Amino acid sequence: MFDAINILVMAVILVVVLYPILNIIATSLSSSRFISSGSVTVWPKGITLQAYRDVFKDPFIYKGYLNSILYAVGSTGIMLIFTSLMAYPLTVSGFIGKKFFTVFLMITMFFSGGLIPTYLLMRSLHLLDTVWVMIIPGAVGAYNVFLFRTFFSNIPAELKESALIDGANDLVVLFKIILPLSKALLATFALFGLVGSWNSWFEALIYLRDQDKYPLQMILRNYLFALDTKAIQGRVGAGNVAINGPGATLDPKAIRMSVIIITMFPIMAIYPFFQKHFTKGVFVGAIKG
């Protein structure tokens, strides 16, 4: 009985989650007359790739892709490196500043400077409208540091002690012993970092002015905003996709859905390769306090 109810509940959840995705894909591949009539559900009608062709004519799509990849890979790599460097000393028993830095990190979990002070800080550091403003601010987070510390503490101390006896220093221990044994944790937080950075657009809205530096999510926002408000006649977002001008044959909804598919495809493609590390990485990192 339990298995039957469990399967039924999971099937309902699957339908609820999967239906919008299938509808988005079907709408992006359907012709405008079927979209405008509201007859498209989970299967495309009057299949056409015209929406994708027109969207990929926009050079900002390619720039957005490159920028998003740069921001996602750069911020995630820096986050993993600096979080590891911050967490490892907190596992060393003889580290004098362990208590101070632990309390300092805990304070940042309860109090935040807020948007305006953060903006003023970025401006004082001359990071506004630069690539680094999308990469550096998320380098270290207290929650990540504590999970990394807990994971590192579960690694047998004998491995670290034997390496130190053989003449290795702490950097060698961290990069040659600790991190290779923490692949599950690194893969888990790498995916968290990649997904978070890829889906981020608010930071670009606040800190960036140059459209050439916009990430893909910001380009998507511009498309959706222009389509919803009809603020731009004959053009969408920052690109050159005709939807309302003379001779336009595309439905705005098809453009909207095609941009959404283009935006979320990379994350959907890499997600299955990291998913197997989720349970082990998060569970082991959260066993101890």
C-alpha positions as MATLAB code, in Angstrom:
seq = 'MFDAINILVMAVILVVVLYPILNIIATSLSSSRFISSGSVTVWPKGITLQAYRDVFKDPFIYKGYLNSILYAVGSTGIMLIFTSLMAYPLTVSGFIGKKFFTVFLMITMFFSGGLIPTYLLMRSLHLLDTVWVMIIPGAVGAYNVFLFRTFFSNIPAELKESALIDGANDLVVLFKIILPLSKALLATFALFGLVGSWNSWFEALIYLRDQDKYPLQMILRNYLFALDTKAIQGRVGAGNVAINGPGATLDPKAIRMSVIIITMFPIMAIYPFFQKHFTKGVFVGAIKG';
ca = [
       0.000    0.000    0.000;
       2.811    2.374    0.888;
       4.610    1.715   -2.399;
       1.412    2.263   -4.380;
       0.680    5.586   -2.658;
       4.308    6.645   -3.005;
       4.328    5.887   -6.730;
       1.040    7.737   -7.177;
       2.295   10.828   -5.359;
       5.572   10.851   -7.305;
       3.663   10.442  -10.579;
       1.535   13.468   -9.752;
       4.638   15.496   -8.885;
       6.274   14.357  -12.143;
       3.288   15.534  -14.165;
       3.171   18.879  -12.355;
       6.890   19.466  -12.962;
       7.130   18.030  -16.455;
       4.045   19.591  -18.031;
       5.335   23.217  -18.038;
       8.647   22.118  -19.555;
       6.940   20.140  -22.310;
       4.583   23.047  -22.951;
       7.499   25.461  -23.280;
       9.273   23.150  -25.744;
       6.087   22.570  -27.753;
       5.268   26.275  -27.912;
       8.770   27.184  -29.080;
       8.444   24.690  -31.956;
       4.883   25.548  -33.022;
       3.674   27.955  -35.669;
       2.027   31.197  -34.625;
      -1.519   30.318  -35.742;
      -1.657   27.331  -33.391;
      -0.086   29.302  -30.537;
      -2.512   32.199  -30.880;
      -5.464   29.796  -30.925;
      -4.290   28.217  -27.664;
      -4.267   24.691  -29.072;
      -0.652   23.881  -28.164;
      -0.270   21.763  -25.023;
       2.588   19.266  -24.733;
       3.037   18.458  -28.426;
       4.099   21.018  -31.053;
       1.735   21.822  -33.908;
       2.895   23.132  -37.253;
       6.477   22.369  -36.276;
       8.931   25.116  -37.219;
      12.364   26.229  -36.066;
      11.872   29.798  -37.189;
      11.790   31.150  -33.637;
      15.193   29.628  -32.887;
      16.624   30.848  -36.182;
      15.540   34.402  -35.472;
      16.726   34.349  -31.866;
      20.171   33.107  -32.883;
      20.452   36.028  -35.287;
      20.784   38.218  -32.213;
      24.523   38.661  -31.467;
      23.759   39.373  -27.818;
      22.651   35.764  -27.377;
      26.170   34.558  -28.178;
      27.755   37.224  -25.992;
      25.369   36.310  -23.195;
      26.338   32.644  -23.497;
      30.050   33.411  -23.317;
      29.581   35.809  -20.408;
      27.428   33.345  -18.456;
      29.974   30.569  -18.963;
      32.763   32.890  -17.819;
      30.849   34.054  -14.757;
      29.641   30.581  -13.801;
      32.993   28.809  -14.210;
      35.014   31.686  -12.757;
      32.846   32.294   -9.693;
      32.463   28.571   -8.983;
      36.187   27.896   -9.293;
      37.088   30.812   -7.043;
      34.388   29.775   -4.554;
      35.731   26.228   -4.300;
      39.344   27.335   -3.913;
      38.793   30.107   -1.367;
      36.227   28.130    0.628;
      38.675   25.237    0.880;
      41.466   27.600    1.952;
      39.161   29.103    4.589;
      37.790   25.790    5.879;
      41.017   23.803    6.177;
      42.670   25.930    8.918;
      39.487   25.540   11.005;
      40.178   21.784   11.140;
      43.709   22.243   12.465;
      43.708   21.760   16.235;
      46.643   24.084   16.866;
      45.267   27.027   14.876;
      45.090   29.965   17.295;
      42.468   31.982   15.411;
      40.005   29.106   14.995;
      37.453   30.399   17.527;
      37.660   33.993   16.317;
      37.111   33.146   12.663;
      34.319   30.696   13.509;
      32.432   33.402   15.417;
      33.202   35.927   12.677;
      31.723   33.634   10.030;
      28.667   32.898   12.160;
      27.948   36.619   12.495;
      27.803   36.958    8.712;
      25.109   34.275    8.634;
      22.779   36.413   10.779;
      23.618   39.933    9.617;
      24.019   41.338    6.122;
      25.175   44.742    4.987;
      22.252   45.115    2.596;
      22.025   46.127   -1.031;
      23.047   49.790   -0.795;
      26.176   49.247    1.374;
      27.176   46.363   -0.895;
      26.757   48.561   -3.964;
      28.850   51.312   -2.339;
      31.509   48.736   -1.500;
      31.644   47.504   -5.092;
      31.933   51.092   -6.273;
      34.728   51.908   -3.831;
      36.611   48.829   -5.028;
      36.161   49.992   -8.657;
      34.400   46.751   -9.568;
      31.256   48.253  -11.063;
      30.674   47.384  -14.720;
      33.549   44.890  -14.719;
      33.700   41.146  -15.123;
      35.041   40.766  -11.575;
      31.905   42.130   -9.935;
      30.114   38.983  -11.129;
      32.853   36.639   -9.874;
      34.521   37.897   -6.686;
      31.658   38.788   -4.264;
      30.552   35.169   -3.849;
      34.037   33.787   -3.223;
      33.430   32.813    0.431;
      30.176   32.002    2.201;
      29.872   31.041    5.858;
      27.485   28.152    5.205;
      29.822   26.650    2.609;
      32.831   27.063    4.889;
      31.169   25.188    7.753;
      30.130   22.304    5.495;
      33.633   22.107    4.024;
      35.119   22.182    7.529;
      32.874   19.346    8.672;
      33.690   17.270    5.608;
      37.429   17.832    6.030;
      37.193   16.902    9.722;
      35.777   13.490    8.776;
      38.920   12.607    6.814;
      41.218   10.463    8.992;
      43.765   12.619   10.793;
      46.421    9.934   10.292;
      46.618   10.803    6.591;
      47.401   14.437    7.355;
      49.835   13.553   10.132;
      51.775   11.091    7.987;
      52.080   13.672    5.207;
      53.332   16.306    7.659;
      55.860   13.850    9.073;
      57.126   13.169    5.547;
      57.837   16.891    5.116;
      54.682   18.157    3.430;
      53.304   21.554    4.395;
      49.654   22.441    4.889;
      49.138   23.518    1.272;
      50.425   20.169    0.046;
      48.179   18.368    2.514;
      45.164   20.371    1.365;
      45.682   20.064   -2.382;
      47.251   16.601   -2.526;
      45.303   14.748    0.169;
      42.226   16.584    1.430;
      40.743   17.844   -1.846;
      41.258   14.599   -3.826;
      39.345   12.802   -1.052;
      36.564   15.423   -1.191;
      35.437   14.932   -4.779;
      31.818   14.330   -3.782;
      31.691   17.550   -1.792;
      33.435   19.556   -4.517;
      31.133   18.168   -7.223;
      28.047   18.985   -5.147;
      29.018   22.565   -4.463;
      30.359   23.003   -7.984;
      26.881   22.232   -9.280;
      25.290   24.514   -6.691;
      27.653   27.282   -7.742;
      27.175   26.738  -11.467;
      23.377   26.670  -11.222;
      23.270   29.699   -8.926;
      25.581   31.753  -11.106;
      23.910   30.660  -14.361;
      20.467   31.661  -13.090;
      21.651   34.958  -11.619;
      20.490   38.185  -13.250;
      19.873   40.616  -10.379;
      23.582   41.270   -9.807;
      23.995   42.119  -13.488;
      21.017   44.460  -13.299;
      22.550   46.297  -10.333;
      26.254   46.311  -11.157;
      26.566   46.181  -14.963;
      25.824   48.903  -17.504;
      27.646   47.609  -20.564;
      25.348   45.275  -22.511;
      28.364   43.421  -23.877;
      28.965   42.145  -20.319;
      25.385   41.012  -19.705;
      24.943   37.317  -18.804;
      22.438   35.194  -20.669;
      19.805   35.533  -17.941;
      19.911   39.305  -18.317;
      19.363   38.931  -22.059;
      16.418   36.653  -21.288;
      15.003   39.249  -18.894;
      15.221   41.912  -21.586;
      13.414   39.665  -24.044;
      10.617   38.838  -21.620;
      10.272   42.450  -20.489;
      10.034   43.733  -24.049;
       7.537   41.057  -25.042;
       5.348   41.550  -21.987;
       5.239   45.343  -22.131;
       5.468   45.699  -25.932;
       7.889   48.517  -25.219;
       9.892   47.859  -28.368;
       8.100   47.663  -31.690;
       9.820   45.506  -34.276;
      12.640   44.536  -31.885;
      13.028   42.481  -28.751;
      15.433   43.068  -25.881;
      18.862   44.048  -27.063;
      18.663   42.070  -30.268;
      17.138   42.298  -33.700;
      14.282   39.788  -33.690;
      11.278   41.181  -35.532;
       7.961   40.253  -33.963;
       5.700   43.281  -34.279;
       6.994   45.095  -37.327;
       5.743   44.847  -40.917;
       5.914   41.323  -42.245;
       6.474   39.756  -38.834;
       5.056   36.214  -38.740;
       6.298   35.016  -35.355;
       4.175   34.868  -32.265;
       5.845   36.704  -29.320;
       5.162   33.672  -27.158;
       7.232   31.459  -29.472;
      10.156   33.867  -29.143;
       9.752   33.908  -25.374;
       9.697   30.120  -25.067;
      12.608   29.591  -27.451;
      14.786   31.970  -25.440;
      13.836   30.135  -22.232;
      14.834   26.791  -23.776;
      18.124   28.213  -25.049;
      18.847   29.610  -21.591;
      18.100   26.519  -19.516;
      19.501   23.869  -21.872;
      23.144   23.951  -20.649;
      22.172   23.394  -17.010;
      19.741   20.623  -17.957;
      22.532   18.976  -19.951;
      25.146   18.927  -17.155;
      22.805   18.289  -14.222;
      22.586   14.465  -14.611;
      26.380   14.119  -14.481;
      26.577   15.812  -11.052;
      23.377   14.519   -9.491;
      24.895   11.247   -8.233;
      27.233   13.228   -5.962;
      24.445   15.175   -4.241;
      23.461   12.730   -1.519;
      26.970   11.741   -0.510;
      28.388   15.257   -0.681;
      25.694   17.026    1.319;
      25.021   14.147    3.750;
      28.634   13.569    4.758;
      29.260   17.310    5.053;
      26.343   17.735    7.423;
      26.875   14.820    9.818;
      28.712   16.814   12.462;
      28.274   20.357   13.699;
];
